[in-house]
């Protein structure tokens, strides 16, 4: 007896696949374009050098770079490189012709002193920051002021300050003060765009995971599925994964910050309650046939 002929396969729908792939490709292209533009904008902001102070030929240039901001300690680290210009310096501005002292504002925790004819090496100084609280993470902002004035050989010398930012976790908005013998700037520090975007994404992801567990718990309890061990394992893993995910937030936010109260605490509570409810209903469902069975 001849085998039955194979039934013809239905032709695949080519246009339907294209209707999915083309919007997906356009969405990826738009996302990459927007990301490239945001990265370029943030990079340009990092490369910006702010200037304040005197432009006299004989002056002391102070190149200051924000290396890191420690919001928990309430201070930032400023790397300072000093270059005397014109008649105030020698060897191409790498050494002063006389003893040089750089005095700073009250927010800066130390002054700088350099000996005559000695090579000038970069130094790190700490500057206190005020006006904000790290518990507002990732929306916390801070204020501080930077000021330098120079005394060389017992006489005041004009100063020009050049400030840049190298901390990827913070952006800096600078307000230069009117020029004079001293150079001063007002700084406003806020979280960088990249950090803020990632922190908001983390909060959205926490709520999405908690909502997924809530929907799964609703399905298991309404359908009386009993103890479904893979589902329980997934819920328990989500409970601990959320804590590990939260600890990956950049900038080491303290417990009890805005991100915790907006998302993390509630997501953990939803997952824990769902897990307990599913186990309770699962045990009742599993024991009910045993109670109904004859002795």
C-alpha positions in Angstrom: 0.0 0.0 0.0 1.4 3.4 -1.0 2.1 5.8 1.8 -0.3 8.7 2.0 1.0 11.8 0.2 2.3 14.6 2.4 0.0 17.5 2.8 1.3 20.7 1.2 2.8 23.2 3.6 1.2 26.6 3.8 3.4 29.3 2.2 5.0 31.6 4.7 3.8 35.1 4.8 6.8 37.3 3.8 5.1 40.7 4.1 4.1 40.0 7.7 7.7 39.4 8.7 8.8 42.6 7.0 6.0 44.5 8.8 7.7 43.5 12.0 11.4 43.8 11.0 11.1 47.2 9.3 9.6 49.0 12.4 12.1 47.2 14.6 15.1 48.3 12.5 13.7 51.9 12.4 13.3 51.8 16.2 16.9 50.6 16.7 18.2 53.3 14.4 16.3 56.0 16.2 17.5 54.7 19.6 21.1 54.6 18.5 20.9 58.1 16.9 19.4 59.6 20.1 22.0 57.8 22.2 24.8 59.1 20.1 23.5 62.6 20.3 23.1 62.4 24.0 26.6 61.0 24.4 28.1 63.7 22.2 26.3 66.4 24.1 27.6 65.0 27.5 31.1 64.7 26.1 31.1 68.3 24.9 30.0 69.4 28.4 32.9 67.4 29.9 35.4 69.0 27.6 34.2 72.5 28.4 36.8 74.7 30.2 35.4 77.6 32.2 37.6 80.7 32.7 37.5 83.4 35.3 39.9 86.0 36.6 42.6 88.3 35.2 44.0 88.2 31.7 47.1 90.2 32.4 50.4 89.1 30.8 52.0 88.7 34.2 49.6 86.4 36.1 49.3 83.0 37.8 47.3 80.4 35.8 45.4 77.9 38.0 44.1 74.9 36.1 41.6 73.1 38.3 39.9 69.8 37.4 37.1 68.2 39.4 38.4 64.7 39.8 35.6 63.2 41.9 32.6 64.2 44.0 31.9 62.4 47.3 28.3 63.3 48.1 28.3 61.2 51.3 31.4 63.0 52.7 30.2 66.4 51.4 33.3 67.3 49.4 34.9 67.1 46.0 38.5 66.5 45.0 40.0 69.3 42.9 43.3 68.6 41.1 45.2 71.9 40.8 48.0 72.7 38.4 49.7 76.1 38.8 51.6 77.9 36.1 53.1 81.4 36.6 53.2 83.4 33.4 55.3 86.3 32.1 57.7 87.8 34.6 56.3 85.7 37.5 57.5 82.4 36.1 60.6 80.8 34.7 61.4 77.6 32.7 58.2 78.1 30.6 56.0 78.6 33.6 57.0 75.4 35.4 58.6 77.3 38.4 58.0 80.6 40.1 60.7 83.3 40.3 59.8 83.8 44.0 58.0 82.0 46.8 54.4 81.6 45.7 51.4 81.1 47.9 47.9 80.4 46.7 45.2 81.2 49.2 41.7 79.7 48.8 38.1 80.3 49.9 36.7 79.0 53.1 35.1 76.1 51.2 38.6 74.8 50.2 40.1 72.8 53.0 43.8 73.8 52.4 46.0 76.5 50.9 48.9 75.9 48.5 52.5 77.0 48.9 55.4 76.7 46.4 59.1 77.5 46.8 61.0 79.7 44.4 62.7 78.1 41.5 61.2 74.7 42.4 59.2 72.7 39.8 55.5 73.0 40.3 53.7 69.7 40.6 49.9 69.2 40.5 48.3 69.0 43.9 44.9 67.7 45.1 42.8 69.9 47.3 39.4 69.1 48.9 36.5 71.5 48.6 33.4 71.3 50.8 30.0 71.1 49.1 26.7 72.2 50.6 23.1 72.8 49.8 22.0 69.2 49.1 21.5 65.7 50.6 22.6 62.4 49.2 19.2 61.0 50.3 17.7 62.8 47.3 19.6 60.5 45.0 19.4 60.5 41.9 18.0 64.0 42.0 20.4 65.5 44.5 22.2 68.8 43.8 25.0 70.7 45.6 26.6 74.1 45.7 30.1 75.3 46.4 32.5 78.1 45.6 36.1 78.0 44.4 38.4 81.0 44.8 42.1 81.6 44.4 44.3 84.6 45.0 48.1 84.6 44.8 50.9 86.2 46.8 54.3 86.0 45.2 57.4 87.4 46.9 55.1 89.2 49.4 53.1 91.0 46.7 49.7 90.1 45.4 49.6 88.7 41.9 46.7 88.4 39.4 45.1 85.0 38.9 43.3 83.3 36.1 41.3 80.2 36.9 40.5 77.5 34.3 38.1 74.9 35.5 37.1 71.6 33.9 35.2 68.5 35.1 36.4 64.9 34.9 33.8 63.2 37.1 31.5 61.1 34.9 28.9 60.9 37.7 28.3 64.6 38.1 27.7 67.6 35.8 29.0 71.0 36.7 27.2 74.4 36.1 29.6 77.3 36.6 28.9 80.9 37.4 32.0 83.0 37.0 32.3 86.0 39.3 33.5 89.5 38.2 37.3 89.5 37.4 39.8 91.0 39.7 43.1 90.2 41.4 41.5 87.0 42.5 39.6 84.3 40.5 36.4 83.0 41.8 33.6 80.7 40.5 30.3 79.4 41.9 29.6 75.8 41.2 26.3 73.9 41.0 26.8 70.1 41.0 24.1 67.7 39.8 24.0 64.1 38.7 25.1 63.5 35.1 22.6 62.7 32.4 23.9 59.2 32.0 23.5 58.4 35.7 20.1 60.0 35.9 18.9 58.0 32.9 20.2 54.7 34.3 18.7 55.4 37.8 15.3 56.1 36.3 15.5 53.0 34.1 16.3 51.0 37.3 13.2 52.3 39.0 11.0 51.5 36.0 12.6 48.0 35.8 11.9 47.4 39.5 8.2 48.2 39.1 8.0 46.1 35.9 9.5 43.1 37.7 7.1 43.5 40.6 4.2 43.9 38.3 5.2 40.7 36.5 5.3 38.8 39.8 1.9 40.3 40.8 0.3 39.1 37.6 1.8 35.6 38.0 0.5 35.4 41.5 -2.9 36.5 40.4 -3.0 33.7 37.7 -1.8 31.0 40.1 -4.3 31.9 42.8 -7.3 32.4 40.6 -6.7 29.2 38.6 -5.9 27.2 41.8 -2.7 25.8 40.3 -1.4 24.6 43.7 2.3 24.6 44.4 4.0 25.3 41.1 7.6 25.1 42.1 9.2 26.7 39.0 6.9 29.8 39.6 7.8 29.9 43.3 11.5 29.7 42.4 11.1 32.5 39.9 9.4 34.7 42.5 12.0 34.0 45.2 14.8 34.7 42.7 13.2 38.0 41.8 13.1 38.9 45.5 16.8 38.6 45.9 17.7 39.8 42.4 16.0 43.1 43.1 18.4 43.7 46.0 21.4 42.9 43.9 20.1 45.0 41.1 19.6 48.0 43.4 23.2 47.7 44.7 24.5 48.2 41.1 23.3 51.8 41.1 26.2 54.1 40.3 27.4 56.5 43.0 26.7 54.1 45.9 23.4 55.6 47.1 22.6 55.1 50.8 19.6 53.1 51.9 16.5 55.2 52.2 17.2 57.4 49.2 14.6 58.6 46.7 15.1 55.6 44.5 14.3 53.3 47.3 11.1 55.0 48.3 10.0 55.5 44.7 10.6 51.9 43.6 12.8 49.5 45.5 11.1 49.2 48.8 7.6 48.8 47.2 8.8 46.3 44.6 10.4 44.2 47.3 7.2 44.3 49.4 5.0 43.4 46.4 7.2 40.4 45.5 7.4 39.2 49.1 3.6 39.4 49.7 2.9 37.7 46.3 5.3 34.9 47.2 3.6 34.3 50.6 0.1 34.5 49.2 0.9 32.0 46.4 2.5 29.5 48.9 -0.5 29.8 51.2 -3.1 29.3 48.5 -1.0 26.5 47.0 -0.8 24.6 50.2 -4.6 24.9 50.7 -5.2 23.7 47.2 -2.8 20.8 47.6 -4.4 19.7 50.9 -8.0 20.0 49.8 -8.1 16.7 47.8 -6.5 14.9 50.7 -9.2 16.2 53.1 -12.0 15.2 50.7 -10.6 11.6 50.2 -12.4 8.8 52.2 -10.7 7.5 55.3 
